[in-house]
């Protein structure tokens, strides 16, 4: 997940641009969420909630169990 997605997530949850930029700088490395950082999984889950909703809706109609944690997807 790139820096811009992280920045706009902070803006979308109510931070002004200056604070969102500061938080983004703390959370990204080389302009991406780093693997293994304590903040990365939480931010990935926030950013992907719309994707989760769409995939869950598709799976529920087909009796498929869908789960995701950060970047690990599973369906049964």
Beta strands, then each sheet from edge to edge (+ up, - down):
strand 1: 28-29
strand 2: 32-33
strand 3: 66-69
strand 4: 72-75
sheet 1: 1+ 2-
sheet 2: 3+ 4-
end
